[in-house]
């Protein structure tokens, strides 16, 4: 069957074929094919008339390379759009489907690029498009252009000044083109220090939500009819396939700022009512956090400071997704990042780029895994190595060998708290006699929201909460430096935020870590070597060694007015 990419003459009479020798049946078959191809063009022409748009057959239409290159190859393929004519301020574009996602923004981009130009859409058949699309193969590389209007720092700063609240965003979104709508969403997210932007298609509309201090908050609703254009704009800027909506895609948008680069990590996912888009805002704030700013104190701060000065061994952070593990590891790396040390990281993906570090990203499609990448890293003569996550026995064994052979190794493991790290390693199959001498310290952590200073007020605890707080604070180990920080119960003062416009009525602004830490001691080593260790037994050892739990660390920070009791219990109980 013909694929529609050749001319009718080529389809009916291939080169080298003597048509005079065709049988009557073959001649009839070719005549039928010719009629079918002709009828398809006639149908496209009728459809164009119905839409009120002009029709053109590009079968033999001459298209110059400069004209063709006005729409680069990939967007042309995805939208089935061809620029076939440009003379001065007159530009004509052939499209198979005038209502296809991205067409409206394509026209807008051309109008912005060629100010004052008259952009006309013509309806073409699929066969016409395929014929013209072949011309891209003949284009000189110098004519290859990037598609889309980039978001600039100027755009973001302008919208940050114009948009003072979520109400302003809701009012403006339906009034602007999709490039500006996207810039507005990102600008207001930056103003409010959002970590993620969620754009989710629902049955009747599209919700825009920001993750603010770890909590999702709805900020705007977009009319459903604007959704195809908005997601096409996001995909176009992120380099994703505009015409693919039935499978997940991942991309990235980089915006050059004066002092840093803003990276947006884009993820799309098919859903019942359209695609869901999540945009992760990656700024330099997290990567630039210093060790002293983490919120560590007392015994934990002293022990970790000593461990970071050691030349070898393994330091592990634990906690669920979003608990700040990677940020903690970056703070460690910042403390050690000097010209005398070779530091290499293996990440999935690289979220923050840090000067002075060699950062490598794993790629499962090329079988470049954590284990294989770590083996390669060790041949690079590093002093310090950071592996994004230990997920399996192979990676764990290579990491432990690195820690035993003169490298300071950082990594994360998914357990609920520090006490669960060693049982998790053993359940993977790690040999106890290797783990015991390799492990230096384990950190369990969560992120709590800070009470907003501008609307802070005293909080009164109910009887049940007060009793729970008393129990937890009274059980702080007597040999812990934090024990001296607990005043008599009669002097306890706790706080909460009343909520104001500056904190979006939440009563919180910003986050900080609460931690539990243990370092290796003879008791823990003996338990590991026996291979019989439980979470419960680990907590007993940590308590006897004078280490406090995450909840206790959080309550001490609540006593200092940094966070609230409700917030500590929300994340740590």
LINMOZI-V611179 format. One record per pair of residues at least 12 apart in sequence whose ideal C-beta (glycine too) atoms are under 10 Angstrom apart, sorted by the first residue. I is the first residue (numbers start at 1). J is the second residue. Records with the same first field share a line. If there is no record, write none. Layout:
I=J, J
//
This chain:
1=33
2=33, 36, 37, 127
3=127, 130
4=37, 40, 125, 126, 127, 128, 129, 130, 131
5=126, 127, 129, 130, 131, 133, 134
6=127, 130, 131, 134
7=37, 59, 60, 127, 131
8=33, 34, 37, 38, 41, 59, 127
9=34, 59
11=30, 33, 34, 37, 127
12=27, 29, 30, 31, 33, 34, 37
13=30
37=125, 127
40=125, 126, 127
41=55, 57, 59, 124, 125, 127, 128
42=55, 125
43=125
44=56, 57, 96, 123, 124, 125, 126, 127, 128
45=57, 123, 125
47=97, 98, 123, 125
48=98, 121, 122, 123, 124, 125
49=123
50=123
51=97, 98, 99, 121, 123
52=98
53=95, 98, 120, 121, 122, 123
54=92, 94, 120, 121, 122, 123
55=94, 122, 123, 124, 125, 128
56=84, 85, 92, 94, 122, 123, 124, 125, 128
57=94, 122, 124, 125, 127, 128, 131
58=82, 84, 94, 122, 124, 125, 127, 128, 129, 130, 131, 132, 133, 135
59=124, 125, 127, 128, 131, 132
60=131
61=82, 84, 85, 94, 124, 128, 131, 132
62=84, 85, 135
63=82, 83, 84, 85, 86, 94, 132, 135
64=83, 84, 85, 86, 135
65=135, 136, 138, 139, 140, 142, 143
66=83, 86, 139, 140, 143
67=82, 83, 84, 85, 86, 87, 91, 92, 135
68=82, 83, 84, 86, 132, 133, 135, 136, 138, 139, 143
69=83, 135, 136, 139, 140, 142, 143, 144, 145
70=82, 83, 84, 86, 91, 93, 106, 109, 110, 113, 114, 143, 145
71=83, 84, 93, 106, 109, 110, 136, 145, 147
72=136, 139, 143, 144, 145, 146, 147, 148
73=133, 135, 136, 137, 139, 144, 145, 147
74=136, 144, 146, 147, 236, 239, 241, 242
75=102, 106, 109, 145, 146, 147, 148, 232, 235, 236, 241, 242, 243
76=93, 106, 129, 132, 133, 136, 147
77=129, 133, 136, 241, 242, 243
78=100, 101, 102, 147, 232, 235, 236, 240, 241, 242, 243, 244
79=93, 95, 96, 97, 100, 101, 102, 103, 105, 106, 129, 147, 232, 236, 242, 243
80=94, 95, 96, 97, 100, 103, 124, 126, 128, 129, 130, 133, 243
81=93, 94, 95, 96, 97, 98, 100, 102, 103, 106, 107, 121, 124, 129, 133
82=94, 95, 96, 122, 124, 128, 129, 130, 131, 132, 133, 135, 136
83=106, 110, 119, 132
84=122, 124, 128, 132, 135
85=120, 122
86=110, 114, 117
88=114, 117, 118
89=114, 115, 116, 117, 118, 119
90=117, 118, 119, 120
91=107, 110, 111, 113, 114, 117, 118, 119, 120
92=118, 119, 120, 121, 122
93=106, 107, 110, 119, 120, 121, 122, 124
94=120, 121, 122, 123, 124, 125, 128, 129, 132
95=107, 121, 122, 123, 124, 129
96=123, 124, 125, 126, 127, 128, 129, 130
97=123, 126, 243
98=121, 122, 123
99=228
100=228, 232, 242, 243
101=227, 228, 229, 230, 231, 232, 233, 235, 236, 242, 243, 245
102=147, 148, 178, 228, 229, 231, 232, 233, 235, 236, 242, 243
103=121, 228, 229, 232, 242
104=121, 177, 178, 228, 229, 232, 233
105=147, 148, 149, 177, 178, 179, 228, 229, 230, 232, 233, 236, 237, 242
106=119, 121, 147, 148, 232, 236, 242
107=119, 120, 121
108=149, 177, 178, 179, 180, 229, 233
109=147, 148, 149, 177, 179, 233, 236
111=177
112=149, 177, 179
113=145, 149
146=239
147=236, 237, 239, 242
148=179, 233, 235, 236, 237, 238, 239, 253
149=177, 178, 179, 180, 182, 183, 233, 236, 237
150=179, 237, 253, 254, 255, 256
151=179, 180, 182, 183, 186, 187, 237, 253, 254, 255, 256, 262, 264
152=183, 255, 256, 257
153=255, 256, 257, 258, 259, 262
154=183
155=179, 180, 182, 183, 184, 186, 187, 255
156=183, 184, 186, 187, 188, 189, 190, 191, 255, 257, 262
157=187, 190, 257, 258
158=180, 183, 184, 187
159=172, 176, 180, 183, 184, 185, 186, 187, 188, 190, 191
160=183, 184, 186, 187, 188, 190, 191
161=187, 191
162=184, 187, 188
163=184, 185, 187, 188, 191
164=188, 191, 501
165=188, 191, 192, 219, 501, 504
166=188, 192, 208, 210, 217, 218, 219, 220, 504
167=219, 220
168=184, 188, 220
169=181, 184, 185, 187, 188, 189, 208, 210, 219, 220
170=208, 218, 219, 220, 221, 222
171=220
172=184, 188, 220
173=185, 206, 208, 220, 221, 222, 223, 226, 230
174=220, 221, 222, 223, 225, 226
177=229, 233
178=226, 228, 229, 230, 231, 232, 233, 234, 236, 237
179=229, 230, 233, 236, 237
180=233
181=208, 220, 222, 226, 229, 230, 233, 234
182=197, 199, 230, 231, 233, 234, 236, 237, 253, 264, 279
183=233, 237, 255
184=208, 220
185=197, 199, 208, 210, 219, 220, 222, 230, 234, 279
186=253, 255, 262, 264, 279, 281
188=208, 210, 219, 220
189=208, 210, 211, 212, 219, 264, 279, 281
190=255, 257, 262, 281, 283
192=210, 212, 213, 217, 219, 503, 504, 509
193=210, 212, 213, 281, 283, 285, 509, 510, 511
194=209, 210, 211, 212, 213, 216, 217, 219, 279, 280, 281
195=210, 211, 212, 213, 214, 280, 281, 282, 283, 285, 286, 322, 511
196=209, 210, 211, 212, 214, 216, 264, 265, 267, 278, 279, 280, 281, 322
197=209, 210, 211, 219, 234, 264, 266, 277, 278, 279, 280, 281
198=210, 211, 216, 218, 219, 276, 277, 278, 279
199=220, 222, 227, 230, 231, 234, 268, 274, 275, 276, 277, 278, 279
200=218, 222, 269, 271, 273, 274, 275, 276, 277, 278
201=222, 224, 227, 228, 230, 231, 270, 271, 272, 273, 274, 275, 276, 277
202=221, 224, 227, 271, 272, 273, 274, 276
203=224, 272, 273, 274
204=221, 223, 224, 273
205=221, 222, 223, 224, 225, 226, 227, 273
206=220, 221, 222, 223, 224, 225, 226, 227, 230, 231, 273, 274, 276, 277
207=219, 220, 221, 222, 276
208=220, 221, 222, 230, 277
209=278
210=281, 504
211=278, 280, 281, 322
212=449, 503, 504, 506, 508, 509, 510, 511
213=447, 448, 449, 450, 503, 504, 506, 508, 509, 510, 511, 567
214=322, 323, 324, 446, 447, 448, 449, 508, 511, 567, 570, 571
215=449, 506, 508, 570
217=504, 505, 506
219=504
224=273, 274
227=273, 274, 275
228=242, 245, 274, 275
230=277
231=245, 268, 274, 275, 276, 277
232=245
234=251, 253, 264, 266, 268, 275, 277, 279
235=249, 251, 266, 268, 275, 277
236=251
237=251, 252, 253, 254, 255, 264, 266
238=250, 251, 252, 253, 264, 265, 266, 267, 268, 277, 279
239=251, 252, 253, 266
240=252, 266, 267, 268, 277
241=268
244=268, 270, 275
245=268, 270, 274, 275
246=270, 275
247=268, 269, 270, 275
248=267, 268, 269, 270, 275, 276
249=266, 267, 268, 269, 270, 275, 277
250=265, 266, 267, 268, 269, 349
251=264, 265, 266, 267, 268, 279
252=264, 265, 266, 280, 282, 349
253=265, 266, 279
254=282
257=283, 284
259=284
260=283, 284, 285, 287, 288, 352, 353
261=282, 283, 284, 352, 353
262=281, 282, 283, 284
263=280, 281, 282, 283, 284, 350, 351, 352, 353
264=279, 280, 281, 282
265=278, 279, 280, 281, 282, 349, 351
266=278, 279, 280
267=279, 280
280=349, 351
282=349, 350, 351, 352, 353
283=352
284=352, 353, 354
285=327, 352
286=324, 326, 327, 328, 330, 331, 351, 352
287=326, 327, 330, 331, 333, 334, 351, 352, 353, 354, 355, 357
288=330, 331, 334, 352, 354
289=324, 327, 328, 330, 331, 334, 513
290=330, 331, 334, 335
291=304, 305, 308, 328, 330, 331, 332, 333, 334, 335, 336
292=305, 331, 335
293=331, 334, 512, 513
294=324, 327, 328, 331, 332, 443, 445, 512, 513, 515
295=324, 328, 445, 447, 448, 450, 511, 512, 513, 514, 515, 553, 554, 557, 562, 563
296=328, 331, 443, 445, 513, 514, 515, 517, 553
297=481, 482, 485, 515, 553, 556, 557, 560
298=480, 481, 482, 483, 484, 485, 515, 517, 546, 547, 548, 553, 556
299=477, 479, 480, 481, 482, 517, 518, 519, 545, 546, 547, 548
300=441, 443, 480, 481, 482, 515, 516, 517, 518, 519, 547, 548, 553
301=481, 515, 517
302=481, 517, 519
303=440, 441, 443, 517, 518, 519, 545, 546, 547
304=328, 332, 335, 440, 441, 443, 515, 517, 519
305=335
306=440, 441, 519
307=332, 408, 440, 441, 443, 517, 519, 520
308=332, 335, 336, 384, 408, 410, 440, 441
309=335, 336, 408
310=408, 440, 441
311=383, 384, 406, 407, 408
312=383, 384, 402, 403, 404, 405, 406, 407, 408, 409, 438, 440
313=402, 403, 404, 406, 407, 408, 409, 437, 438, 439, 440, 441, 519, 520
314=385, 387, 390, 396, 399, 400, 402, 403, 404, 407, 408, 409, 410, 411, 425, 435, 437, 438, 439, 440, 441, 442, 520
315=328, 329, 332, 386, 403, 408, 409, 410, 411, 439, 440, 441, 442, 443, 517, 519
316=329, 390, 399, 409, 410, 411, 412, 413, 415, 418, 421, 422, 424, 425, 439, 440, 441, 442, 443, 444
317=329, 332, 410, 411, 412, 413, 418, 421, 441, 442, 443, 444, 445, 515, 517
318=412, 413, 414, 415, 416, 417, 418, 419, 420, 421, 424, 442, 443, 444, 445, 516
319=412, 413, 414, 415, 416, 417, 418, 443, 444, 445, 446, 447, 513, 515, 550, 571
320=414, 415, 416, 445, 446, 571
321=414
322=446, 447, 571
323=412, 414, 416, 444, 445, 446, 447, 513, 514, 550, 571
324=445, 446, 447, 511, 512, 513, 514, 515
325=388, 389, 411, 412, 413, 414, 443, 444, 445, 447, 513
326=347, 351, 352, 386, 388, 389, 412
327=351, 352, 445, 447, 511, 513
328=410, 412, 443, 445, 513, 515
329=345, 347, 386, 387, 388, 410, 411, 412, 443
330=345, 351, 352, 354, 357, 386, 410
331=513
332=384, 386, 408, 410, 443
333=345, 354, 356, 357, 384, 386, 410
334=354, 356, 357
336=356, 357, 383, 384, 386, 408, 410
337=354, 355, 356, 357, 384
338=356, 383
339=356
340=383
341=356, 357, 382, 383, 384, 408
342=356, 357, 358, 380, 381, 382, 383, 384, 385
343=356, 357, 358, 359, 382, 383, 384, 385, 386, 408, 410
344=357, 358, 359, 360, 373, 374, 376, 377, 378, 380, 381, 382, 383, 384, 385, 386, 387, 407
345=357, 358, 359, 360, 361, 373, 377, 382, 384, 385, 386, 387, 388, 410
346=358, 359, 360, 361, 362, 368, 369, 370, 371, 372, 373, 374, 376, 377, 385, 386, 387, 388, 389, 395, 411
347=359, 360, 361, 362, 370, 373, 386, 387, 388, 389
348=360, 361, 362, 363, 364, 368, 369, 370, 373, 387, 388, 389, 391
349=361, 362, 363, 388
350=362, 388
351=388
357=384, 386
358=377, 380, 382
359=386
360=373, 374, 376, 377, 380
361=373, 388
362=374, 387, 388, 389
369=391, 392, 394, 395
370=387, 388, 389, 390, 391, 392, 394, 395, 396, 398, 399, 411
371=387, 390, 391, 392, 393, 394, 395, 396, 397, 398, 399
372=394, 395, 398
373=387, 388, 395, 398
374=387, 390, 394, 395, 397, 398, 399, 401, 402, 409, 411
375=394, 395, 398, 401, 402
377=398, 402, 407
378=398, 399, 401, 402, 405, 407
381=407
382=402, 406, 407, 408, 409
383=406, 407, 408
384=407, 408, 409, 410
385=399, 402, 403, 407, 408, 409, 410, 411
386=408, 409, 410, 411, 412
387=399, 402, 409, 410, 411, 412
388=410, 411, 412
389=411, 412, 413, 414
390=409, 411, 412, 413, 414, 421, 424, 425, 428, 430
391=411, 412, 413, 414, 428
392=428, 429
393=425, 427, 428, 429, 430, 431
394=428, 429
395=411, 428
396=411, 413, 424, 425, 428, 429, 430, 431, 434, 435, 438
397=428, 429, 430, 431, 434, 435
399=411, 425, 430, 438
400=425, 430, 431, 434, 435, 437, 438, 439
401=434, 438
402=438
403=434, 435, 437, 438, 439, 440
404=434, 435, 437, 438
405=438
408=440
409=438, 439, 440
412=443
413=425, 428, 442
415=442, 444, 535
416=444, 446, 535, 550
417=442, 443, 444, 445, 446, 516, 535, 538, 539, 542, 549, 550, 551, 572
418=441, 442, 443, 444, 445, 515, 516, 517, 518, 535, 538, 539, 542, 547, 549, 550
419=442, 444, 516, 518, 533, 534, 535, 536, 537, 538, 539, 540, 541, 542, 549
420=442, 444, 534, 535, 538, 539
421=439, 441, 442, 443, 444, 518, 535, 538
422=435, 436, 439, 442, 518, 520, 524, 527, 528, 533, 534, 535, 537, 538
423=528, 532, 533, 534, 535, 537, 538
424=535
425=438, 439, 442, 528, 533
426=528, 531, 532, 533
430=528
431=531
432=525, 527, 528, 529, 530, 531, 532, 533
433=528, 529, 531
434=528
435=525, 528, 529, 531
436=520, 524, 525, 526, 527, 528, 529
437=520, 525, 528, 529
438=520
439=518, 519, 520, 524, 525, 528
440=519, 520
441=517, 518, 519, 520
442=516, 517, 518, 519, 520, 524, 538, 542
443=513, 515, 516, 517, 518, 519, 550
444=514, 515, 516, 517, 518, 542, 549, 550, 553, 572
445=513, 514, 515, 516, 517, 550, 553, 571, 572
446=511, 513, 514, 515, 516, 550, 551, 553, 554, 567, 568, 570, 571, 572
447=511, 512, 513, 514, 567, 571
448=508, 511, 512, 513, 514, 550, 553, 554, 557, 558, 562, 563, 564, 566, 567, 568, 569, 570, 571, 572
449=497, 503, 506, 507, 508, 509, 510, 511, 512, 562, 563, 564, 566, 567, 568, 570, 571
450=497, 503, 507, 508, 509, 510, 511, 512, 557, 561, 562, 563, 564, 567
451=494, 495, 496, 497, 498, 503, 507, 508, 509, 510, 557, 558, 561, 562, 563, 564, 567
452=496, 497, 498, 499, 500, 502, 503, 504, 506, 507, 508, 509, 510
453=495, 497, 502, 503, 509, 510, 561, 562
454=497, 498, 500, 501, 502, 503, 509
455=496, 497, 498, 499, 500, 501, 502, 503, 505, 506, 507, 508, 509
456=495, 496, 497, 498, 507, 561, 564
457=495, 496, 497, 498, 507
458=493, 494, 495, 496, 561
459=493, 494, 495, 496, 497, 558, 561, 564, 565, 566
460=494, 496
461=492, 494, 565, 566
465=494, 565, 566, 569
466=489, 492, 494, 565
468=551, 555, 565, 569, 573
469=489, 492, 494, 551, 555, 558, 559, 565, 568, 569
470=489, 492
472=548, 549, 551, 552, 554, 555, 556, 568, 569, 573
473=485, 486, 487, 489, 492, 548, 551, 552, 555, 556, 558, 559
474=486, 489
475=543, 548, 549, 552
476=543, 546, 547, 548, 549, 552, 553, 555, 556
477=542, 543, 544, 545, 546, 547, 548, 549, 552
478=546
479=543, 544, 545, 546, 547
480=543, 545, 546, 547, 548, 552
481=546, 548
482=546, 547, 548, 552, 553, 556
483=546, 548
485=556, 559, 560
486=552, 555, 556, 559
487=559
491=559
492=555, 558, 559, 565
493=558, 559, 560, 561
494=555, 558, 559, 561, 563, 564, 565, 566, 568
495=507, 558, 559, 560, 561, 562, 563, 564, 565
496=508, 558, 561, 563, 564, 565, 566, 567
497=509, 563, 564, 567
507=564, 566, 567
508=563, 564, 567
510=562
511=563, 567, 571
512=554, 557, 562, 563
513=550, 553, 554, 557
514=548, 549, 550, 551, 552, 553, 554, 555, 556, 557, 558, 562, 563, 567, 568, 571, 572
515=547, 548, 549, 550, 553, 554
516=539, 542, 547, 548, 549, 550, 551, 552, 553, 554, 572
517=542, 547, 548, 550, 553
518=538, 539, 541, 542, 543, 545, 546, 547
519=542, 545, 547
521=541, 542, 544, 545
523=537, 540, 541, 544, 545
524=537, 538, 541, 542, 545
527=541
549=572
550=568, 571, 572, 573
551=568, 569, 571, 572, 573
552=568, 572
553=568, 572
554=567, 568, 569, 570, 571, 572, 573
555=568, 569, 572
556=568
//
